[in-house]
Amino acid sequence: MPAIKVPKREAEPLKRKLKKLNLYDGKRRPRSEGDFVLLPVIDDPRVYELGHEVLPVELPLRPERQIYKNLESVLAERLTSEELKYLRRYDVIGDIAVIQIPPELEHRAEDIVWGLRKVHPFIKVVAKKGFHEGAFRIRDYSIIWGEKRLTTVHKENGVEIKVDLSKAFFNPRMKGERYRLAQLVKDGERILIPFAGVLPYALVIARYKKVKITAVELNEDAYRLGLENIELNRKRLKGEIELIQGDAFKVLPELPTFERVISPTPRGVDALALTLSKAQKWLHYYDFVHEEKIGEFGERILEECRKQGKDCRVRIKKVSDFKPHVFKVCADVEILG
Ligand SMILES: C[S@@+](CC[C@H](N)C(=O)[O-])C[C@H]1O[C@@H](n2cnc3c(N)ncnc32)[C@H](O)[C@@H]1O
């Protein structure tokens, strides 16, 4: 859930304003961080339009609600404390809950479904997730409860995203990252997004900024869903999105350069030289890097900049945990000349 970061002295008046606008999330507790306070707000596009920094933070539920709202505390009724240690983080994508169930909890699958339905009464499907596979990065899922489908419409950052988890990659945890990029973009920019999937980045950016986006995706199913998503959101988009189906390594060399390139690179693919060659001012390049190799990764980018005759400044941000000591990172590469 989002939270607004505000200097302490402004917290009380802003809290009153948020309550008036019905945007304050009273089920959660605010949190103090140095000279700032994080105020819990509901997931509504209006919170992003108040001129304050909005962060994706899971602020704790107030104790009286926690009993009903937190999967771990619900399952404490049925699972032992030893079993609870194996409980993994789960995602709710539209009306589908997806959870990884480790072998130690396989025998508790029914209880986990019961707990998820208690915490999220609106869900219609519970799916067990496996790993991402192949170039299209599609996860292997098995439905363990509910309707036999893996299609749904997910709401995020003020857009609706139709997904089919059996056919195309989608990661709801990148919501904050998509919002971060949308904030960096300026009206009027021309943006290139290879590896575009069902278009989550393109939709969120075009929702908030008057830009022209060219997106490229190889997977035909993701491409088809991407086109549906442009239609689904047509009325709320300020920007325009053109979607090309094809292999980024063949399509990009035929395209002009763009002010900004965003590369949600599939794991194991090296598209650094290709995407940098298409960027005039900014490249946001995602990759998976061991924490001890982050410096090396930055050096590799600077070396590629030198090769291409570009003077660059690189800032690397950890975006999420991938596995122990390995992070999904985003290199924000600014091309100075
Ligand atoms: C990590 S996913 C990111 C998808 C999307 N940007 C998102 O965040 O949901 C990488 C995407 O690149 C696509 N892909 C893989 N190889 C490709 C290629 N050579 N050209 C274009 N797209 C490709 C996959 O089908 C997949 O949708």
The ligand as an ORCA input file, in Angstrom:
! r2SCAN-3c Opt
* xyz 0 1
  C      11.317     -9.446    -17.551
  S       9.996     -9.440    -18.712
  C       9.456     -7.754    -18.563
  C       8.090     -7.545    -19.112
  C       7.469     -6.199    -18.767
  N       8.335     -5.104    -19.094
  C       7.072     -6.164    -17.312
  O       7.786     -5.536    -16.520
  O       6.054     -6.756    -16.949
  C      10.854     -9.471    -20.223
  C       9.960     -9.446    -21.443
  O      10.803     -9.448    -22.615
  C      10.210    -10.273    -23.611
  N      11.305    -10.684    -24.509
  C      12.228    -11.652    -24.318
  N      13.123    -11.661    -25.330
  C      12.766    -10.650    -26.168
  C      13.307    -10.133    -27.371
  N      14.397    -10.673    -27.920
  N      12.706     -9.078    -27.950
  C      11.610     -8.502    -27.395
  N      11.033     -8.955    -26.262
  C      11.608    -10.014    -25.646
  C       9.561    -11.393    -22.827
  O       8.528    -12.000    -23.564
  C       9.034    -10.638    -21.597
  O       7.732    -10.170    -21.803
*
